[in-house]
Structure formats: structure tokens, C-alpha cells
Amino acid sequence: MTGLIGRSAGGERLEELAEAMASEDWYELDSVRAGAAAAGVLEHGTRDPDANVVWRGDGLLGVVYGVVSNRDRLALSWEDLFRGVADDSRDTLSRLDGPFALACVDARAGAVHLATDRAGTRPLYYAVGDTHGEDDTDAPEVTFASELGPLVAERADPALDARAVSDLLLFGGVVGERTLVEGVASLPPATRVTVDGGASTERYWEPASPGLAPSGYPDRWLGDYRRALADAATTAGDPSLWFPGDADSRIAAAVLADRSPPVRTLTAGAQSSGDREAAAQVAASLDAPNRQAHGDPDHHLVDAVADAVASTDAMVAWSTVDALPYVTDRLHADADVLVHGDAALDAATWAGAVGADDSVAGALYENERVCPAGAVRDLLAADVDPLAAVDALVETSVDGPPERTAVDAAARVRAATELRGRAVQRAQVGTRSLASGPLLDTAARMPAAYRVGTRPISAPVGAGAPPIRRAVVERLDADLAGLPAGPVGVEPADGSASGGDGSGGAPGTAPDVTTGDAYARRYATDDRFRRFVDDLLDGVAERDPLDGEAVSALRDRLAAGELPTFTPVAALTGLELWARRHLDDAAARERSTVEA
């Protein structure tokens, strides 16, 4: 996958570390060195020319993976930006918008500064070594990257982190500062770490406290959203809007409709043929060219899963990735940069109902978990309490009122799941997700009247939940609010087992997501996929910290068609596939798990 990479010492090994990252033949490594330190970014080159930067100043190295979308508005040169990051007394980081991860190595002071954007759109991992760097400073050696592979390769005896595996099963992604590997850390959203003798972590930005009145709120939200989306699209060169046709993507398409030339919309992996028709209808009403893309039968789901696990390091369940075979195979030919216009409003639906006497941790668990805590405990042989991760998320989120804490905690879950999963798209094309401070502040200050709602039967654009969606759509285009949303979840007449994987049933037919779990149905009908899943479940059943008998029982329930969700199977099979590549010895890595 594309991403940043660097070392505070031993910089001559940068290319070797880059080789440990998932790669495509068109990737380019742009790097810079100062003394023993080196840093760089693996990128798409001319396909996304406005993204990524490497910079060298007097004793400083700087790398941005992604874009700082408001840098021109702030009149910040790259030197000003990186020197501001290196100077802890300045508030540079708290002023930056955009989807990015960045690193700044101060070779003179022997310090390394790493940071993620406010929404946590891009992963950033780091490990602090036990040996001192080659520049004879007192600072320990620091290695950092957008993937776990380069960091795991440097550890003498890497082992799985039981708590992280618990998180993966509970939420569908590893949350907080942990990774799947002990001794390798992750940066949550809006967080910086400074390694200077020791590692110190701080949250450099928090969303504002509530306090906005309902009157005029939709207009204020829409103004901030327009600015954030315009900034993202402007830095994307020749963008395509990811367009499943849901409420958020309709808002984005309407906001971008005035651009010249119009932004193309790309619909792939929509939940049913009716959804795709609705997406095309919406795009036509906005004069936004719409490309309908479907799963390629030549790229089997097994191969797509392997690509997804390589891109995400198994830190998120692969079943959560949209249009998986299409994204890992044909997306590269259909787009250069994808813009995601989602407003991340889903948490507002339930968080707004959290009262002063309610448990934020309890609400977070009930609304964000994908696997019950009891089932997670059964799958783990280690003594780990899955609910400890829920409590930790709440404790590290902003202080009340409760709905503010809940929204912030849910945003951290989103960063660890949905946003981390976009690495699969980013392996093929550039991506832009919204990470704007003013927009996030305004969303955090949303009045209760716009947070909580029901979904009226008469409202075709999903949008009674939360009401802010409906209010914004009506302000943008009254006709748009009346377009049907499509028959989500309608079972096809032939009972074909296709869907969230984006790969169709019969070759050459368009895929349909149906009720139930498409991957479980695929397991029942596709021999190659079933053998692939069974082999990986057999392997992970023998791996610490999993309980072998519980994993076998999970497989039996899958075979019997009794699993309510495929997510724990995706989490465990991804974990095993990744572990065989990165944790096992050479003989184990040669074991075939993906049939050519």
C-alpha cells in the first residue's frame, strides 16, 4: 500500500523497509535523508500529483502522506509547517485540515514527531527500539510506517497482542493505540507522539463543546461541509466521487454539482440493483456523470481478500471493505483519485439519545460492536475482558456532556474500522476523506433536535435519522429529497449468493447484496472460497491467543448457516493470513493458502 516510512537512524535501510510494504508496479518511493535519519513516501506518482510531500531543511526531515487541504489558506510554507510541528510550543498541528499522516525528524535534537489528522483517515504505526541511533544522541531509534510489515520485520520475536485481537473481534477493527503486534503502537485520530529520550503522546485537538442553537444550524453545517468538500476536491486533481447513492453521497454530489467540469460519480458495490438505479437517477438529476462498476468475475474473491489483508495489515475485518473484488482489481483503471463525501453522521443518531444518567460505555458497546463480548471471550484463550476496550475508548474521549463523549468515541471507532478499510482503495488510487476542523466542531455542537430522529416511511432519502440529513438535502435540492432510495435488502428471485464482496453470482451478472450475510452464502456455494476460509480457520485455531475449540465451533456454525454475521470469520481469517506472512518462519510462509 502507499504510505509514509522512516527511521531516525539507520536511514540507509529505508529502501529495505519499503520493500516490506505491499506494493504495485507503478508505485514510486520519494525519500529524503539527513545524517543517519531517512524518511519517504511510497506514492502513486503522476496519478495523484497533488498529494504527498517530502521536505528537508536545516537538520529537519518532513513527510506528509496525503494532503493538508487548508495550507494555502493558512499561508504556510512547508518549512513553516514542519518547523511548527517540531516546536512543541506552537499550535501548528491544531490548525491543519485534510486527510494526512505526517512525520518530522529533528536530527539536531534527536527527536521524532509523528501525527495523524483530526479524523484519523490514515494509519500511522511506530516502534521505539532499545538501541541508540548511529548519530550518538541519547534518543532511541524510532521506526515508523503506514503499514505494520516494516516494523514487524525489525522485531526479534514478534507476537500477537491479545487485547488487540479482542478489539478486532468486538468492533471489527483494532481501536486506540494498540496494534496486532506487541511493541508496535498506533496513533489514534488527532494525536501526536514525540520520541525524545522517551515517547510522549498527546491529543492536539478536541471538538468544541456543544452550544449551537437549532435556528440556522443546518445552514451553518452545510457551509462548513461545502468548504471542507471543496478543499478536498480541489486537491484531488481529476477526482471521482465514490457514490453508492446513499444520503451522504447524495449531499456530496449536490454540493459538487456546480463544479466545472462536473465531478464524475462512481457507483460500485451498491447494495442492490435498485440501489444502483437510484444512484444513476440521482446523478442524472444533478448532471453528474455516473459510472456503474461491478465485480469482475475474473478476480476471484479469494484473491481480493488476500489483497485487502495486505493493504490493511488485518487491522480491520476484510468483510467491511466495499466492492472488494472490484476495488482490488479494476478500480485502478477507472479512477485516479476518489473523493469520499460522507459526513460521518451515523453516530449522531444514537449518541443524541444518550442522557445525563446513561452509560456512554454501554451505549457505545450496544451501537458500535459487531460481535457480543461473550462470544469474543469464548474465542480467546487469553484472559482478556473485551469491555475494557470500550471503557478505554470512553476514558480517552472528550469530556461530557454524554452525547459529546459518545460522538467522539464513535469517531475513534470509525477511524479504526471504516477509514482504516479505505487503505484497500488507497492501494489502487488516491483518496480524499473529509477531516476538517470547522466541520467536525460544528457536528460536535449539533443541537439535539437534529441528532435524534426516526426514519419515516414516507421519507425516501434516508433520512429521518438523523434529521440533519433531511434538512440539508431539502436545502440543496427539493427534488433530490423526493427521489427513491432503492429497494435495499430485497432478495433476488434466483436466490444468488452475492453481495458485499462485490463479486456476482453467475459470471457476467451484476452483483446484488441481499438480506442475511452475503459472505456466508458465498461460503456455502463457492468451493474455492470455502476451502480458503476453512484452511485459515484451521490455522488460526492453533494460534495464540485464540481458543481452538471455540474457533472450531465458529466454523461449524458457519457451515450450518447459523452465524448472524460473517465479521468474526473475516477478522480471524485475515489475522491468520497476515500472521503467516509476517510472523511465521520461512517454512510456514511458503504454505499455500491462496489457490492460484
C-alpha positions as CSV (number, residue, x, y, z in Angstrom):
1,M,0.0,0.0,0.0
2,T,1.1,3.6,-0.5
3,G,2.2,5.3,2.7
4,L,5.0,7.0,4.6
5,I,8.0,5.3,6.1
6,G,11.1,6.4,8.0
7,R,13.8,5.8,10.6
8,S,15.5,8.2,13.0
9,A,18.8,6.1,12.5
10,G,19.9,3.5,10.0
11,G,18.5,5.5,7.2
12,E,20.5,3.6,4.6
13,R,18.0,0.7,5.2
14,L,14.9,2.8,4.1
15,E,14.5,1.0,0.8
16,E,14.8,-2.3,2.5
17,L,11.9,-1.3,4.8
18,A,9.9,-0.1,1.9
19,E,10.2,-3.5,0.3
20,A,8.3,-4.9,3.3
21,M,5.2,-2.9,2.3
22,A,2.5,-4.1,0.0
23,S,3.4,-2.8,-3.4
24,E,2.2,-2.3,-7.0
25,D,4.5,-2.0,-10.0
26,W,3.6,1.7,-10.6
27,Y,4.5,2.9,-7.1
28,E,7.3,5.4,-6.6
29,L,9.4,6.0,-3.5
30,D,10.3,9.6,-2.8
31,S,12.7,9.9,0.1
32,V,15.0,12.4,1.9
33,R,17.9,11.9,4.3
34,A,19.8,13.9,6.9
35,G,22.6,12.3,8.7
36,A,21.6,8.9,9.9
37,A,17.8,9.7,9.5
38,A,15.7,9.0,6.5
39,A,12.1,9.3,5.6
40,G,9.9,9.0,2.5
41,V,6.6,8.2,0.9
42,L,5.5,5.4,-1.4
43,E,3.1,7.0,-3.8
44,H,1.0,6.8,-7.0
45,G,3.2,9.3,-8.7
46,T,1.6,11.3,-11.5
47,R,-1.8,9.7,-10.9
48,D,-2.2,11.8,-7.7
49,P,0.3,14.7,-8.2
50,D,-1.3,17.0,-5.6
51,A,-0.7,14.5,-2.7
52,N,2.3,13.8,-0.5
53,V,5.4,15.8,0.1
54,V,8.9,15.1,1.3
55,W,11.0,18.1,2.6
56,R,14.4,18.7,4.0
57,G,15.6,21.8,5.9
58,D,18.4,22.6,8.2
59,G,18.6,19.5,10.3
60,L,14.9,18.6,9.7
61,L,13.2,16.0,7.6
62,G,9.5,16.2,6.9
63,V,7.0,13.9,5.2
64,V,3.2,14.4,4.6
65,Y,1.3,11.4,3.4
66,G,-1.9,12.8,2.0
67,V,-2.8,16.5,1.8
68,V,-3.0,19.5,4.1
69,S,-6.1,20.9,2.4
70,N,-6.0,24.4,4.0
71,R,-2.3,25.0,3.8
72,D,-2.7,27.8,1.2
73,R,-5.5,29.4,3.2
74,L,-3.1,29.5,6.2
75,A,-0.3,30.8,4.0
76,L,2.0,28.1,5.5
77,S,5.1,27.2,3.6
78,W,6.4,23.6,4.1
79,E,9.2,25.0,6.2
80,D,6.8,26.8,8.4
81,L,4.7,23.7,8.8
82,F,7.4,21.3,9.7
83,R,9.3,23.7,12.0
84,G,5.9,24.4,13.7
85,V,5.4,20.7,14.2
86,A,9.0,20.3,15.6
87,D,8.3,23.2,18.0
88,D,6.0,21.9,20.7
89,S,5.2,25.4,21.9
90,R,3.4,26.3,18.6
91,D,-0.2,25.3,17.7
92,T,0.6,24.4,14.1
93,L,-1.0,20.9,14.1
94,S,-4.2,22.1,15.6
95,R,-4.7,24.4,12.6
96,L,-4.2,21.9,9.9
97,D,-7.1,20.3,7.9
98,G,-7.1,17.5,5.5
99,P,-6.6,13.7,5.3
100,F,-2.9,13.1,6.2
101,A,-0.4,11.4,8.4
102,L,2.9,13.2,8.9
103,A,6.4,12.7,10.3
104,C,9.1,15.2,11.2
105,V,12.6,14.1,12.2
106,D,14.7,16.7,14.0
107,A,18.2,15.3,13.5
108,R,19.8,18.1,15.6
109,A,17.7,17.5,18.7
110,G,17.4,13.7,18.2
111,A,13.6,13.9,18.2
112,V,10.9,12.4,16.1
113,H,7.4,13.9,15.8
114,L,4.5,11.9,14.3
115,A,0.9,13.0,13.9
116,T,-2.4,11.9,12.4
117,D,-5.2,14.2,11.1
118,R,-8.3,15.1,13.2
119,A,-10.4,12.3,11.8
120,G,-7.7,9.6,11.7
121,T,-8.1,9.0,8.0
122,R,-4.7,7.3,7.5
123,P,-3.0,4.8,9.8
124,L,0.4,5.5,11.3
125,Y,2.4,3.0,13.3
126,Y,5.7,3.3,15.1
127,A,8.1,1.3,17.2
128,V,10.8,2.6,19.6
129,G,14.0,0.4,19.6
130,D,16.1,-0.5,22.6
131,T,19.4,0.6,20.9
132,H,20.6,4.2,20.4
133,G,20.8,5.7,17.0
134,E,24.0,6.0,15.0
135,D,24.2,9.7,15.5
136,D,25.4,9.3,19.1
137,T,22.4,11.1,20.6
138,D,20.6,9.9,23.6
139,A,17.4,9.3,21.7
140,P,16.3,5.7,21.0
141,E,15.9,4.6,17.4
142,V,12.4,5.1,16.1
143,T,10.9,3.4,13.0
144,F,7.6,4.5,11.6
145,A,5.4,3.5,8.7
146,S,1.8,3.4,7.4
147,E,2.0,-0.4,7.5
148,L,2.9,-2.9,10.2
149,G,5.1,-5.1,8.0
150,P,8.2,-2.9,8.0
151,L,8.1,-2.6,11.8
152,V,7.4,-6.3,12.5
153,A,10.3,-7.3,10.3
154,E,12.7,-5.5,12.7
155,R,11.4,-7.2,15.9
156,A,13.3,-10.2,17.1
157,D,10.3,-12.2,18.3
158,P,7.1,-10.6,17.2
159,A,3.9,-11.8,19.0
160,L,0.2,-11.1,18.7
161,D,-1.3,-8.7,21.1
162,A,-4.3,-10.5,22.8
163,R,-6.1,-7.3,23.6
164,A,-5.8,-6.1,20.0
165,V,-7.3,-9.4,18.8
166,S,-10.1,-8.9,21.2
167,D,-10.8,-5.4,19.8
168,L,-10.7,-6.8,16.2
169,L,-13.4,-9.3,17.1
170,L,-15.5,-6.9,19.1
171,F,-15.5,-3.8,16.8
172,G,-14.3,-5.3,13.5
173,G,-11.1,-3.2,13.9
174,V,-8.3,-2.6,16.4
175,V,-9.0,0.6,18.3
176,G,-6.9,3.0,20.2
177,E,-3.1,2.9,20.4
178,R,-2.6,-0.9,20.1
179,T,-1.8,-2.9,17.0
180,L,-1.9,-6.7,16.4
181,V,1.8,-6.9,17.4
182,E,3.1,-6.3,20.8
183,G,5.6,-3.4,21.0
184,V,4.2,-1.7,17.9
185,A,1.9,1.3,18.5
186,S,-0.7,3.1,16.5
187,L,-1.7,6.7,16.6
188,P,-5.4,7.5,17.1
189,P,-7.1,10.5,15.4
190,A,-5.8,14.0,16.2
191,T,-2.8,12.6,18.1
192,R,0.9,13.4,18.1
193,V,3.7,11.4,19.6
194,T,7.2,12.9,20.3
195,V,10.0,10.5,20.9
196,D,12.9,12.4,22.6
197,G,14.5,10.1,25.1
198,G,11.1,8.7,25.8
199,A,7.8,8.6,23.9
200,S,5.1,11.1,24.9
201,T,1.7,11.1,23.3
202,E,-0.8,13.9,23.4
203,R,-4.1,14.7,21.7
204,Y,-3.5,18.0,20.0
205,W,-7.1,18.8,19.1
206,E,-10.6,18.2,20.5
207,P,-14.0,19.0,19.0
208,A,-15.7,22.1,20.5
209,S,-18.2,21.9,23.3
210,P,-21.9,21.9,22.4
211,G,-23.8,25.2,22.4
212,L,-25.3,26.0,19.0
213,A,-29.0,26.9,18.7
214,P,-31.3,24.9,16.4
215,S,-32.1,28.1,14.5
216,G,-29.9,28.3,11.4
217,Y,-28.0,25.2,12.3
218,P,-28.4,23.3,9.0
219,D,-27.2,26.3,7.1
220,R,-24.1,26.6,9.3
221,W,-23.4,22.8,9.0
222,L,-23.9,23.0,5.2
223,G,-21.5,26.0,4.9
224,D,-18.7,24.1,6.8
225,Y,-19.4,21.0,4.8
226,R,-19.2,22.9,1.4
227,R,-15.8,24.3,2.4
228,A,-14.4,21.0,3.5
229,L,-15.6,19.1,0.4
230,A,-14.4,21.9,-1.9
231,D,-10.9,21.8,-0.3
232,A,-10.8,18.0,-0.7
233,A,-11.9,18.1,-4.3
234,T,-9.6,20.9,-5.2
235,T,-6.5,18.9,-4.0
236,A,-7.7,15.8,-6.0
237,G,-6.8,17.0,-9.5
238,D,-9.1,14.8,-11.6
239,P,-11.5,13.4,-8.9
240,S,-14.2,10.8,-8.9
241,L,-16.9,10.9,-6.2
242,W,-17.4,7.5,-4.5
243,F,-21.2,7.3,-5.0
244,P,-23.2,4.4,-3.5
245,G,-26.2,6.7,-3.7
246,D,-26.9,6.9,0.0
247,A,-27.9,10.0,1.8
248,D,-24.3,11.3,2.4
249,S,-23.1,10.7,-1.1
250,R,-26.2,12.5,-2.4
251,I,-25.4,15.5,-0.3
252,A,-21.8,15.4,-1.6
253,A,-22.9,15.1,-5.3
254,A,-25.3,18.1,-4.9
255,V,-22.6,20.2,-3.3
256,L,-20.2,19.4,-6.1
257,A,-22.8,19.8,-8.9
258,D,-21.7,23.4,-9.6
259,R,-18.1,22.4,-10.3
260,S,-16.9,22.8,-13.9
261,P,-16.4,20.3,-15.3
262,P,-18.8,18.2,-13.2
263,V,-17.2,15.7,-10.9
264,R,-17.7,12.2,-12.1
265,T,-19.6,9.8,-9.8
266,L,-18.5,6.2,-9.4
267,T,-21.0,3.6,-8.2
268,A,-19.6,0.2,-7.2
269,G,-20.8,-2.4,-4.7
270,A,-24.2,-0.7,-4.2
271,Q,-26.5,-3.0,-2.2
272,S,-28.9,-4.0,-4.9
273,S,-29.8,-3.3,-8.5
274,G,-32.5,-0.9,-7.2
275,D,-29.8,1.0,-5.3
276,R,-27.7,1.3,-8.5
277,E,-30.7,2.5,-10.4
278,A,-31.4,5.1,-7.7
279,A,-27.7,6.2,-7.8
280,A,-27.9,6.7,-11.6
281,Q,-31.1,8.6,-11.2
282,V,-29.7,10.9,-8.6
283,A,-26.5,11.5,-10.7
284,A,-28.6,12.3,-13.8
285,S,-30.7,14.8,-11.8
286,L,-27.5,16.6,-10.8
287,D,-25.8,16.4,-14.2
288,A,-23.1,14.4,-12.6
289,P,-21.7,11.7,-15.0
290,N,-22.2,8.3,-13.3
291,R,-20.0,5.2,-14.0
292,Q,-21.6,1.9,-12.9
293,A,-18.9,-0.6,-12.0
294,H,-19.5,-4.1,-10.8
295,G,-17.4,-7.1,-9.6
296,D,-15.1,-8.7,-12.2
297,P,-15.6,-12.5,-12.2
298,D,-12.0,-12.9,-13.3
299,H,-10.8,-11.5,-10.0
300,H,-11.9,-14.1,-7.5
301,L,-13.0,-13.2,-4.0
302,V,-10.1,-15.2,-2.6
303,D,-7.5,-13.1,-4.4
304,A,-9.4,-9.9,-3.4
305,V,-9.3,-10.9,0.3
306,A,-5.5,-11.5,0.1
307,D,-5.0,-8.0,-1.4
308,A,-7.3,-6.4,1.2
309,V,-5.4,-8.1,4.1
310,A,-2.1,-7.0,2.7
311,S,-3.4,-3.4,2.5
312,T,-4.9,-3.2,5.9
313,D,-2.5,-5.5,7.9
314,A,-5.6,-7.4,9.1
315,M,-6.2,-4.4,11.5
316,V,-9.8,-4.4,10.2
317,A,-12.1,-7.2,9.2
318,W,-11.9,-7.5,5.4
319,S,-15.6,-8.1,5.1
320,T,-16.2,-4.4,5.8
321,V,-14.5,-3.2,2.6
322,D,-16.9,-2.0,-0.1
323,A,-17.0,-3.8,-3.5
324,L,-13.9,-5.8,-2.6
325,P,-13.0,-7.6,-5.9
326,Y,-13.7,-4.5,-8.0
327,V,-11.7,-2.3,-5.7
328,T,-8.7,-4.6,-5.7
329,D,-8.8,-5.2,-9.5
330,R,-10.5,-2.7,-11.7
331,L,-10.6,0.5,-9.7
332,H,-7.1,1.5,-10.7
333,A,-8.3,1.6,-14.4
334,D,-11.4,3.6,-13.6
335,A,-10.2,6.5,-11.4
336,D,-7.1,8.4,-10.3
337,V,-8.4,9.9,-7.1
338,L,-11.6,9.0,-5.1
339,V,-13.3,11.6,-3.0
340,H,-15.4,10.4,-0.1
341,G,-18.1,13.0,0.7
342,D,-19.5,11.2,3.7
343,A,-20.4,13.4,6.6
344,A,-19.9,10.7,9.2
345,L,-23.3,11.5,10.8
346,D,-24.3,8.0,11.8
347,A,-23.1,8.2,15.4
348,A,-25.3,11.2,15.9
349,T,-28.4,9.0,15.5
350,W,-27.8,7.1,18.7
351,A,-25.4,9.4,20.6
352,G,-28.0,12.1,20.7
353,A,-30.2,9.8,22.7
354,V,-27.6,9.3,25.5
355,G,-28.9,11.1,28.6
356,A,-27.1,12.5,31.6
357,D,-27.8,9.4,33.6
358,D,-27.0,6.9,30.8
359,S,-23.7,5.0,30.4
360,V,-21.7,6.2,27.5
361,A,-19.7,3.0,27.5
362,G,-22.9,0.9,27.4
363,A,-24.3,2.9,24.5
364,L,-21.0,2.7,22.6
365,Y,-21.0,-1.1,23.1
366,E,-24.6,-1.6,22.0
367,N,-24.3,0.6,18.9
368,E,-20.7,0.0,17.7
369,R,-19.8,-3.6,18.5
370,V,-20.2,-6.2,15.8
371,C,-19.7,-9.3,18.0
372,P,-21.1,-9.8,21.5
373,A,-18.5,-9.5,24.3
374,G,-19.4,-13.0,25.5
375,A,-18.7,-14.5,22.0
376,V,-15.3,-12.7,22.0
377,R,-14.4,-14.1,25.4
378,D,-15.2,-17.6,24.2
379,L,-12.9,-17.2,21.1
380,L,-10.0,-16.1,23.3
381,A,-7.8,-18.4,25.4
382,A,-6.1,-15.4,27.0
383,D,-7.7,-13.7,30.0
384,V,-8.9,-10.5,28.3
385,D,-12.0,-8.5,29.0
386,P,-13.4,-7.2,25.7
387,L,-15.3,-4.5,27.5
388,A,-12.1,-3.0,28.8
389,A,-11.6,-1.6,25.3
390,V,-15.0,0.1,25.4
391,D,-14.2,1.7,28.8
392,A,-10.7,2.8,27.5
393,L,-12.3,4.5,24.5
394,V,-14.7,6.5,26.6
395,E,-11.9,7.5,29.0
396,T,-9.7,8.8,26.2
397,S,-12.6,10.7,24.5
398,V,-13.6,14.3,25.3
399,D,-15.4,15.1,28.5
400,G,-19.2,15.4,28.5
401,P,-22.0,16.1,28.1
402,P,-22.6,12.4,27.4
403,E,-23.6,12.8,23.8
404,R,-20.4,14.8,23.0
405,T,-18.3,12.0,24.6
406,A,-20.3,9.3,22.7
407,V,-19.9,11.0,19.3
408,D,-16.2,11.4,19.9
409,A,-15.7,7.8,21.0
410,A,-17.7,6.6,18.0
411,A,-15.5,8.7,15.7
412,R,-12.5,6.9,17.1
413,V,-14.2,3.5,16.3
414,R,-14.9,4.8,12.8
415,A,-11.2,5.7,12.3
416,A,-10.2,2.1,13.3
417,T,-12.8,0.5,11.0
418,E,-14.3,2.3,8.1
419,L,-11.5,4.8,7.5
420,R,-8.8,2.2,8.0
421,G,-10.5,-0.1,5.5
422,R,-10.1,2.6,2.8
423,A,-6.5,1.6,2.6
424,V,-7.7,-1.0,0.2
425,Q,-8.9,1.7,-2.2
426,R,-5.8,3.8,-1.5
427,A,-3.6,0.9,-2.6
428,Q,-5.0,1.4,-6.1
429,V,-5.8,5.2,-6.3
430,G,-5.5,8.4,-4.4
431,T,-8.3,9.0,-1.8
432,R,-9.7,12.1,-0.1
433,S,-11.8,11.8,3.1
434,L,-13.1,14.8,5.0
435,A,-11.0,15.8,8.0
436,S,-11.9,19.5,8.5
437,G,-11.7,21.1,12.0
438,P,-14.6,23.5,11.5
439,L,-16.9,20.8,10.1
440,L,-16.0,18.4,13.0
441,D,-16.6,21.2,15.5
442,T,-20.0,22.1,14.1
443,A,-21.0,18.4,14.0
444,A,-20.0,18.1,17.7
445,R,-22.1,21.1,18.6
446,M,-25.2,19.7,16.8
447,P,-28.4,20.6,18.7
448,A,-30.4,17.6,20.0
449,A,-33.3,18.4,17.6
450,Y,-31.0,17.5,14.7
451,R,-29.3,14.5,16.3
452,V,-32.2,12.2,17.1
453,G,-34.9,11.0,14.8
454,T,-36.8,8.2,13.3
455,R,-37.0,7.0,9.7
456,P,-40.4,8.0,8.4
457,I,-41.9,5.5,5.9
458,S,-42.6,8.4,3.6
459,A,-39.0,9.7,3.6
460,P,-37.3,8.1,0.5
461,V,-33.9,9.6,1.2
462,G,-32.9,8.0,4.5
463,A,-33.1,10.5,6.2
464,G,-35.0,10.9,9.2
465,A,-32.1,9.5,11.1
466,P,-30.6,11.9,11.9
467,P,-32.9,14.8,10.9
468,I,-29.8,16.9,9.9
469,R,-29.6,14.8,6.7
470,R,-33.1,15.6,5.6
471,A,-32.8,19.3,6.4
472,V,-29.6,19.6,4.4
473,V,-30.9,17.6,1.4
474,E,-34.0,19.8,1.3
475,R,-31.8,23.0,1.3
476,L,-29.7,21.6,-1.5
477,D,-32.4,20.3,-3.9
478,A,-36.0,19.7,-3.0
479,D,-36.4,17.4,-6.0
480,L,-33.4,15.4,-4.8
481,A,-35.1,14.7,-1.4
482,G,-38.0,13.1,-3.3
483,L,-36.0,10.6,-5.3
484,P,-36.4,6.9,-4.2
485,A,-33.6,5.3,-2.4
486,G,-34.0,1.8,-4.0
487,P,-35.1,-1.5,-2.5
488,V,-32.3,-2.2,-0.1
489,G,-32.2,-5.7,1.1
490,V,-34.6,-7.3,-1.5
491,E,-33.8,-10.9,-2.1
492,P,-33.2,-11.6,-5.8
493,A,-35.5,-14.1,-7.5
494,D,-32.8,-16.6,-8.2
495,G,-31.5,-16.6,-4.6
496,S,-28.0,-15.9,-5.8
497,A,-25.4,-15.6,-3.1
498,S,-23.5,-12.4,-3.9
499,G,-23.2,-9.0,-2.4
500,G,-20.9,-7.1,0.0
501,D,-18.0,-8.9,-1.6
502,G,-18.9,-7.1,-4.8
503,S,-18.5,-10.4,-6.8
504,G,-21.5,-11.6,-8.6
505,G,-23.3,-14.9,-8.6
506,A,-23.2,-16.2,-12.2
507,P,-20.3,-15.0,-14.3
508,G,-21.1,-11.8,-16.2
509,T,-24.1,-10.9,-14.0
510,A,-24.4,-7.8,-11.8
511,P,-23.9,-8.5,-8.1
512,D,-26.7,-8.0,-5.6
513,V,-26.5,-7.6,-1.8
514,T,-29.4,-9.5,-0.3
515,T,-30.8,-10.0,3.2
516,G,-28.6,-12.0,5.5
517,D,-24.9,-12.2,5.1
518,A,-23.6,-12.4,1.5
519,Y,-20.2,-13.9,2.5
520,A,-21.9,-16.7,4.5
521,R,-23.9,-17.6,1.4
522,R,-20.7,-17.4,-0.7
523,Y,-19.1,-19.8,1.7
524,A,-21.9,-22.2,1.1
525,T,-21.8,-22.1,-2.7
526,D,-18.2,-21.4,-3.7
527,D,-15.8,-24.3,-3.2
528,R,-12.6,-22.3,-3.6
529,F,-13.8,-19.7,-1.1
530,R,-14.9,-22.4,1.4
531,R,-11.5,-24.2,1.2
532,F,-9.7,-20.9,1.7
533,V,-11.8,-20.0,4.7
534,D,-11.6,-23.5,6.2
535,D,-7.8,-23.6,5.9
536,L,-7.3,-20.2,7.6
537,L,-9.7,-21.1,10.4
538,D,-7.9,-24.3,11.0
539,G,-4.6,-22.4,11.2
540,V,-5.8,-19.6,13.5
541,A,-7.4,-22.2,15.8
542,E,-3.8,-23.3,16.7
543,R,-2.5,-19.8,17.2
544,D,-2.2,-17.9,20.5
545,P,-4.2,-16.2,21.9
546,L,-7.2,-18.0,20.3
547,D,-9.2,-20.9,21.8
548,G,-9.0,-23.7,19.3
549,E,-12.3,-25.4,20.3
550,A,-14.2,-22.1,20.1
551,V,-12.8,-21.3,16.7
552,S,-13.8,-24.8,15.5
553,A,-17.3,-24.3,16.9
554,L,-17.4,-21.0,15.0
555,R,-16.6,-22.8,11.8
556,D,-19.2,-25.4,12.5
557,R,-21.9,-22.7,12.9
558,L,-20.7,-21.1,9.6
559,A,-21.0,-24.4,7.8
560,A,-24.5,-24.9,9.3
561,G,-25.6,-21.5,8.2
562,E,-26.2,-20.3,11.8
563,L,-23.8,-17.3,12.1
564,P,-25.6,-14.0,12.5
565,T,-22.7,-12.1,10.9
566,F,-19.6,-13.1,9.0
567,T,-17.4,-10.4,10.6
568,P,-15.7,-12.6,13.2
569,V,-14.8,-15.1,10.4
570,A,-13.4,-12.3,8.3
571,A,-11.4,-11.0,11.3
572,L,-9.9,-14.3,12.1
573,T,-9.1,-15.4,8.6
574,G,-7.5,-12.1,7.9
575,L,-5.5,-12.4,11.1
576,E,-4.2,-15.8,10.1
577,L,-3.4,-14.8,6.5
578,W,-1.4,-11.8,7.8
579,A,0.3,-13.7,10.5
580,R,1.5,-16.4,8.1
581,R,3.2,-13.7,6.1
582,H,4.7,-11.6,8.8
583,L,5.0,-13.6,12.0
584,D,5.8,-17.2,10.9
585,D,9.1,-18.6,9.8
586,A,10.1,-19.0,6.2
587,A,8.8,-22.6,6.0
588,A,5.4,-21.6,7.3
589,R,5.2,-18.6,4.9
590,E,5.6,-21.0,2.0
591,R,2.4,-22.8,2.9
592,S,-0.1,-22.1,0.2
593,T,-3.4,-20.5,1.4
594,V,-4.5,-18.8,-1.8
595,E,-5.0,-21.1,-4.7
596,A,-3.7,-19.6,-7.9
